[in-house]
């Protein structure tokens, strides 16, 4: 385990809201699940900048992978996850079957999106390497980490476009939102 991965795991464990979500979701035994994006990078940025856990967090993105791409199947999981939480978490945990993203992504974001083979592959398509980090609380209480671009940008408070895809149409909006809450971050276009 790298030093940055150990720091990430320690940061996740020190964030009570994130640990609550991870513990609750683990008990649901969803297939190929991870909590990723803002729930993870915002926790790290808060720790690095001395802000309290939970500062600036809008939601907890929860991805899982079920080959059944019907809306009905995803809706069952969304309802199941919601029923496992009390407020405010019930409204803050956003669940998406990663096997279905290619169905709605082009209409919502105006970009093509090939079907995914699993949840971790979704991280390779996130708009920035710092956002492309996912965690899962395993049965043995270990925290597994998926970070296809590594963790350097995350801990260096660096926001740069994903090098493996064209710049996202929402890049400017993502940068504005992040720099408003964490003005210390460095943006590389």
C-alpha positions in Angstrom: 0.0 0.0 0.0 1.4 3.4 -0.9 1.6 6.3 1.5 -1.1 8.2 -0.3 -3.4 5.2 -0.2 -2.8 4.8 3.5 -3.6 8.6 3.9 -6.8 8.2 1.9 -7.9 5.3 4.0 -7.2 7.2 7.2 -9.1 10.2 5.9 -12.1 8.1 4.9 -12.1 6.4 8.4 -12.0 9.9 10.0 -15.1 11.1 8.1 -18.1 10.0 10.2 -20.6 10.7 7.4 -18.7 8.8 4.8 -18.1 5.8 7.1 -21.8 5.7 8.0 -22.6 5.5 4.3 -19.9 2.8 3.6 -21.1 0.7 6.6 -24.7 0.9 5.7 -24.1 0.1 2.0 -21.8 -2.8 2.8 -24.7 -4.4 4.7 -26.9 -4.2 1.6 -24.5 -6.5 -0.3 -24.9 -4.7 -3.7 -23.0 -6.1 -6.6 -19.6 -4.4 -7.5 -20.3 -1.2 -5.6 -18.2 1.8 -4.7 -18.7 5.2 -3.2 -16.9 7.7 -5.4 -16.4 11.2 -6.7 -17.3 14.1 -4.4 -17.9 11.9 -1.3 -14.2 10.9 -1.6 -12.3 13.8 -3.0 -14.2 16.4 -0.9 -13.3 14.4 2.3 -9.6 14.5 1.3 -9.7 18.2 0.4 -11.3 19.0 3.7 -8.6 17.0 5.6 -5.8 18.6 3.6 -7.1 22.2 4.0 -8.2 21.8 7.7 -11.9 22.0 7.0 -14.4 19.9 9.0 -15.5 16.6 7.6 -18.6 17.0 5.5 -17.8 20.6 4.5 -18.9 21.3 0.9 -20.3 17.9 0.3 -23.5 17.8 -1.7 -24.1 14.1 -1.8 -22.6 10.6 -1.7 -22.4 9.0 -5.2 -22.9 5.3 -5.0 -22.3 3.2 -8.0 -23.0 -0.5 -8.4 -23.0 -2.9 -11.4 -26.0 -5.1 -12.3 -26.2 -6.4 -15.9 -30.0 -5.9 -15.7 -30.2 -2.5 -17.3 -34.0 -2.0 -16.9 -35.1 1.1 -15.0 -37.3 -1.1 -12.8 -34.4 -3.1 -11.5 -32.4 0.1 -10.8 -35.4 1.6 -9.1 -35.7 -1.4 -6.7 -32.1 -0.8 -5.7 -32.6 3.0 -5.3 -35.5 2.4 -3.0 -33.7 -0.3 -1.1 -30.7 2.0 -0.4 -33.0 4.8 0.5 -34.9 2.7 3.0 -31.6 1.8 4.7 -30.9 5.4 5.7 -32.6 8.0 7.8 -32.4 11.7 6.7 -30.3 13.5 5.8 -28.5 10.5 4.3 -31.6 9.2 2.6 -31.7 12.3 0.4 -27.9 12.5 0.0 -27.0 9.1 -1.2 -27.4 9.0 -5.0 -27.5 5.5 -6.5 -26.7 4.6 -10.1 -26.3 1.3 -11.8 -23.1 1.7 -13.9 -24.4 -0.8 -16.4 -27.1 1.7 -17.3 -25.1 4.9 -17.6 -24.6 4.6 -21.4 -28.4 4.7 -21.8 -29.0 8.1 -20.2 -25.6 9.9 -20.3 -25.7 11.1 -24.0 -29.0 12.9 -23.5 -28.1 14.4 -20.1 -24.5 15.5 -20.9 -24.5 15.7 -24.7 -21.5 13.3 -25.0 -21.2 9.7 -26.2 -20.7 7.0 -23.6 -19.9 3.4 -24.3 -21.3 0.7 -22.1 -19.2 -0.2 -19.1 -18.1 -3.7 -18.1 -17.9 -2.9 -14.3 -18.1 -0.1 -11.7 -14.3 0.6 -11.5 -14.1 1.3 -15.3 -16.5 4.2 -14.8 -13.8 6.0 -12.9 -11.6 6.1 -16.0 -14.3 8.4 -17.6 -14.7 10.9 -14.8 -13.8 14.5 -15.8 -10.7 14.8 -13.6 -8.2 12.4 -12.1 -8.9 13.9 -8.6 -12.5 13.0 -9.0 -11.8 9.4 -10.2 -11.4 7.8 -6.8 -13.7 5.2 -5.4 -13.8 3.3 -2.1 -15.6 0.3 -0.7 -15.8 -1.0 2.9 -15.0 -4.7 2.6 -16.4 -7.6 4.7 -13.1 -7.7 6.7 -13.5 -3.9 7.5 -10.7 -3.1 5.1 -11.2 -0.2 2.7 -10.4 -1.0 -0.9 -9.5 1.8 -3.2 -9.9 2.2 -7.0 -7.9 5.1 -8.5 -7.1 4.6 -12.1 -5.1 7.8 -12.3 -3.5 7.5 -8.9 -3.9 9.8 -5.9 -1.3 12.5 -6.6 -3.7 15.1 -8.0 -6.1 14.4 -5.2 -3.7 15.1 -2.4 -2.0 17.9 -4.3 -5.3 19.7 -4.6 -4.9 19.7 -8.3 -7.7 19.7 -10.8 -6.9 18.8 -14.4 -8.9 17.3 -17.2 -9.0 13.5 -17.6 -6.1 12.9 -20.0 -8.0 9.9 -21.6 -11.0 11.7 -22.8 -11.9 15.0 -24.5 -12.6 17.8 -22.0 -16.1 17.4 -20.5 -18.8 19.8 -21.5 -19.3 20.5 -17.8 -15.7 21.2 -17.1 -16.0 24.9 -16.4 -19.0 24.3 -14.1 -17.1 21.6 -12.2 -14.1 23.9 -11.8 -16.2 26.8 -10.6 -18.0 24.7 -8.1 -14.8 23.2 -6.7 -12.8 26.5 -6.5 -15.7 28.3 -4.8 -15.6 25.8 -2.0 -11.8 25.1 -2.0 -10.1 28.1 -3.3 -6.7 26.5 -2.5 -7.0 24.0 -5.4 -4.8 24.5 -8.4 -6.5 24.2 -11.8 -4.5 23.0 -14.8 -6.4 23.3 -18.1 
